[in-house]
Amino acid sequence: MLRRYWIIHLLLLLTFSATALNQHIIDSLNQVYGSADHDTTKALTLSLLAEELKYSNLDTAIHLSKEALEIYQALDHKKGIANSFSAIGNYYRNKSEYELAIENIQKAIAIQEAINDTRGLSASLNNLGIAYDFKGDYDKALQYYFKALRMREALQDSIEIASALSNVAIIYYFQENYDQSIDYNTKALNLRRELNDKKGVATSLNNIGVIYMDQKKHDSALDNFIKSLNIRREIGDKAGISHSIGNIGMIYREKDQYDEALKYYKESMQMMDELSNRQGVAQLLNTIAQWNYQREEYEVSIEYGLKSLVLSREIGAKDDIKQAYKNLRHTYEAMKDFKNAYKYMRRYSGIKDSLFNEAKSKELGKLEAQHEFETAEAERKRAKEARLTALAEEQGRRNNLQYSGILIFLIMLGTALVGLGRLSISVKLAEGLIFFTFLLFFEFTLVLLDPYIEAFSSGAPALKLGFNALLAAMIFPLHAFFEERVKQRIVR
């Protein structure tokens, strides 16, 4: 369990830094979206809103990103489309829906390769590596991490190179290839030192310490943890300080130096308390209780176990309540206090069943919510398609009406020209009237044929110009023919 806790700490290197939900930023973005005149501004605002919501409401973040994606697709904004696919993939990854994550990130990669967006491509390759990493497919994760690393080296982006090196090191750690993991962590460490990235240096030292701890090289692990702690104290990284102190406590525990371990555990608890990390305190109290049980210090184990239980109940941390019940049950059993052992065994069984049922209910609720979301999404798409169809029909009716009006006007104008034969007008005026009529006819024909020309030419300027020239060449002799006939009727 403890090893898993520190593995999770290592995994934090792979994720974005979590920040508290900033309602002010969200309100400001909503205002920007409401007043945005351009679609690109709206799409960008939706993407930023999704980013703000990614830790509090992943479903909404995905929905907003898909809205942004639709706008970018309508604008044929390739970079925006790729960034949207990549973001959607990351959000699905955080929901543990890895296949959807991989599918969307691969779409982003295909576009970024086509438009030669090297920086965006390196980020997406890294994100794809993270998705495979979380899925447990370490070979593929390593493959994409190395691709991202090579691109970042070509870009000479030292900060991102250090991050990629750390990601590779983590995969080697999970594969228990400790020598390679230390090698890549050391490369990341040296680069971060060159960049004077003190927080990154502390993280790399801590990660190297974790590897040495797994190898039972306690002195080397302790040396790295202490170096990491000193840097974190220097820069005032309280969360990092708490982790480093806890790691040092674990080393002394492994070395069976109880007094030293307890000193660091208590200091870590004090730091967690300052950070309002009450759950972390409860978990550490449980750890101390479990350790004292193993040392057969049963009274001390009961003391810390009860403290953990009280705190876990206060914050409603059911998993930690369950662990406290389990520790207390085993400790009372070892003390041959079977009455209390039975009491805590019953409570442990009860909360274990409750947590199992809750997990099942949450899974069912998740499926129901997903169904409702998909139904709402389908309804929204149907409504959108209906609106677009109605708009297209309205535009068609409007265009047909205008085309009919223009055609009637041209017929009336031609009839009027012929009718002018009863009047005596000059040649120049007659030529001007005939030219104006054929000019209108030419422009009307262009407007009428433009959608077909656009579709056939795919918008290529040279092809469109060729079609227009061909049309003009056809109308020119027609104009000359009718000009002679009409002039004979109206010119005296």
Buried (B, 14 or more C-beta within 10 A) or exposed (E): EEEEEBBEBBBEBBEEEEEEEEEEBBEEBEEBBEEBEEBEBBBBBBBBBBBBBBBEBBBBBBBBBBBBBBBBBEBEBBEBBBBBBBBBBBBBBBBEBBEBBBBBBBBBBEBBBEEEBBEBBBBBBBBBBBBBBBBEBBEBBBBBBBBBBBBBBEEEBBEBBBBBBBBBBBBBBBEEBBEBBBBBBBBBBBBBBEBEBBEBBBBBBBBBBBBBBBBEBBEBBBBBBBBBBEBBBEEEBBBBBBBBBBBBBBBBBBEEBBEBBBBBBBBBBEBBEEBEBBBBBBBBBBBBBBBBBEEEBBEBBBBBBBBBBEBBBEEEBBEBBBBBBBBBBBBBBEBEBEEBBEBBBEBBEEBBEEBEEEEEEEEEEEEEEEEEBEEEEEEEEEEEEEEEEEEEEEEEEEEEEEEEEBEEEBEEBBEEBEEBBEEEBEEEEBBEBBEEBBEBBBEBBBEEBEEEBBEEBEEEEEBBEEBBEEBEEEBEEEBEEBBEEBBEEBBE
